[in-house]
Amino acid sequence: LGVNLPASLYARSKLRALTVHISGNINSSLTQSKMCDSEEVAIIIPQVLKTHLEDDCVEIVKRRKLLKLPRQPNVETILRDYFSYNVANTTEETNLALTAEVLDGIKIYFDFVLSDHLLYSQERQQYAQFFPPQHQLQVSPQPNSSDGINGINHISALDGVNNMNHKQATLLPSSVYGAEHLLRLFVKFPRFLSKAQFPSAHIHLLHQYFKDFFVYIAKTPNLFAEESYEVLDTDSTDTGNSMAT
């Protein structure tokens, strides 16, 4: 049976579950840690990635361009490639399992919050071309799904498309958008994590995973390029420059 939950609630519960899983595998006493406040949730994004974020804003807001979609590599591919990188550089199976959990949580969060939190106003018309108004996200347990980062996923996000005959592939934001929007997620993460009221020890564990991921993204070529943008459709009348908080 499918279980339909509000997007933010499901994404929050997924990330909460994976942090509990992480802490439980490392130190059971972490579950007794104090809850973190907003100051503890700060995520430090390396300057080289901040520069990409600033350039992205200039291209869209000032130069009135849009990213060419679908992006290659997309978010799902970036996360899978990062997991493969960890497989090649890690020997402890537990670490791989936990890394897969974190990456799966990032993907799910990305899919659920992009439309409301990660788009500039200039991008909304483009978003609607891929995800029309009738497109709705649902959550459905898939015990035998192979869609997880490490090939084993107990919960997968479905978009409400009629897939009864499994002839139509599910389309999610993580298969359309790329590194630029993924970075925007990490800018928003502090607010999401603060609202979720995670124990501070769980946040610190996530920080380490995020830090390692940032290092990987920063040294991976061809994720960001000026030629990835195209001139915004002149028919668009949206002149705003805000991104939802």
Secondary structure, DSSP 8 states (H G I E B T S, - for coil): ------HHHHHHHHHHHHHHHHHHHH-GGGGGS-B--GGGG-----HHHHHHHHHHHIIIIIS-EEE-SS-SS-HHHHHHHHHHHHHHH---HHHHHHHHHHHHHHHHHHHHHHHHHS-BGGGHHHHHHHS-TT---EEEE-TT---STTS--SEEEE-S---TTS-S----GGGT--HHHHHHHHHHHHHHHHHHT-BHHHHHHHHHHHHHHHHHHHH-TTSS-GGGEEE--TT-------B--
